[in-house]
Amino acid sequence: MPKYSTGSGSGGGDGDSCELCGRSTGNLRRANVAGAELLVCEDCAPHDDSQKTTSASSGADSGAGYDDSETSRSKRAAQKQARMYDQAKGDASHWEKEGTDYEQDRLPYLVTGYGDRVEAARQDAGLTTEELAAELDVEEADVVAVEQGRATRAGVGGSLVRALEERLDVELVDE
């Protein structure tokens, strides 16, 4: 019978090879491995899902807290898929903040190295990012994003860039 068979092959279950690892032996037993009924050797017997379920229930009775049932595995897989979907979808709430209209507050074309210019000018002025953000009444994370050169990805508006230009007396817009 071929390796990884579903057990419905032509061998009729009287083969002498493990359907999981292919090892030849006369000591085979039926096992449910990932939903397939297979003839397996002693080494592959721990992969028997039906044995895990019974040991899981006895483990739960003994307080071991082990639960490897098909339901919990499906639930964990669904939760993992949901987390991956949420991460890929991203968070669009920063686009919906009250008073923020990115169509009206478009980010202008910025000069090369604008982040380094802002950071140097801020340091020359003797300000921290927190102090500068408070003075301009903006989020500190937005100021940091500009200094790190990721204003576009952070969704920073053009009004912040203009305010930084004016306050720090530095040219950031490429017009």
Steps between C-alpha positions, in 0.01 A plus 500: 500500500640850425631730768236745639213290378148554629472128566264432212773374269529162339704339777195416705681586823729198495818685394820483699612866468403794715283734295645802677877443498528205260688277746453127436371312802252228581368689802258761359187647649223731382535868587314817414765749385369841393164348412639208298477139615850354461693189594795622706801354678580540871718805430215681322230389746536821709360688198164325548249782556248267664759409766577865566133579555460225758824594672392864491178421680678288760762776532227752561358277774839482667538877491772506233307759301597343167236530228598409148153418369409571141266778617767689690745462211240639262427784739870588534538493121202732458635739764840507332337569163295783652814658651678483166197657326487783754872570459472506121190720509668764712345770712331781310377688808765772456321596176176554690620731778278796558617809314751310285431523129794363306354613169521860621824445693706321237862429563709708257805373314781493751868567443747214520615444856216702652505286817864575573436872441213506749695306762807726469289818514307373804822415681649841410190659652561299818166320486400139555246336271254509788547875556475577128183293465343675799593841362344420161204319663557178305574139588861429591484187281436722196807713574709185546362360172611814315846484659531134401408581140174308498247783488310346209463156662396655832226706336645834612316797356654789310401744775749337738777525242422871449490556878837329539646714220374817664593414860847357423579733208590211271405419140319168464270545201631450149303755293 
